[in-house]
Amino acid sequence: MAATQRPVAQAALEEPAGDRPLWAEVPSASVHGDLDLNIPPAALRAMALRARARQTVELAGASHALAVSRPSEVAEVILQAAAQAAAA
């Protein structure tokens, strides 16, 4: 990944979410690493709060590419979120 990943385009960071972003309406969960060097963990926590995440999991020792480095933990958060949605 380090050899093939390109830097994020500035336009991607500035693109508006629209009038009704889904994070404002759809229940969500958040999982992030405490050693993320791309997005500061404090910012990730703030985004989870803003989205009113039903569950926030911060993985100790994990960096940005969680689905690659910690797939089991990420899958567990997804399964828990799906179970909550199905029960609602």
N, C-alpha and C positions, 0 to 999 in steps of 0.2 A: 504494500500500500504506500509506503513512504516513497518508493521509486516512481509510482504512477499517479499519485494524487496531485491535482493542480491546486493552486491557491484559489480561494473563493472569489468570485467576481464581485466587484463593488455593487453592481446593479442588483445582485441577489440580496445584498444586505439592506438595500434601500427600497426594494419593491414593497408597496403597501399590501396589507393583508386583506383589504377590501372593506366594504361596509359592515359585513357580518362575518368576521373570522370564526371558523369552527371552534377554535379553542375557547371562545366566549360562550358557546352553547352546548358543546358536546362534552360529556364527562371524560376526564383524562386521568392518566397516571404519568408519573415522571420517574425516570431512572437516569442517573448520571454518576460519573466518577469524581472522587474528591481530588484527583490529580490531573484533571482536564487542563491542558495547556492551550487549547483553542478558544474555549469559552470558560471564563472564570466560574468556578463552582458557586460563588455567591450570586452571580448573574443567573445561573441555572436554577438556583433555589428561588430567586425572585420571580423568574418566569413561571415556575411551578405554582407559586402562590398566586400570581396574577391569573393563571388559567384555572385556579381553584382545583388543582389536582386532588383527586380522591386519595391518592397514594403517592408518596415521594420516597424513593429509595436512593440513597447515596452510597455507592460502592467504594469501600476503602481500598486504596491502592490502584484504582482503575483510572484510565485516561479517557480519551475522546472516543475511540472506536470500540465501544462496548459490545456491539453485536459480534465483533470479531474476537475480542479478547476475553469477554465474559458472557458467552451466549446462553449458558444455563440460567444465570441470574436474570438476564434480560427476558428470556422466554418465560420465566416464572412470573415476572411483573405483568407481562402481556396476558398470561393465562388468568392471573388473579383479576385483572381489569376486565377481561372478557366474561369471567364468571359473575362479577358485580353487575355488568351491563345486562347479562342474561337474566339475572335475578330481579332486576328493576322493572 
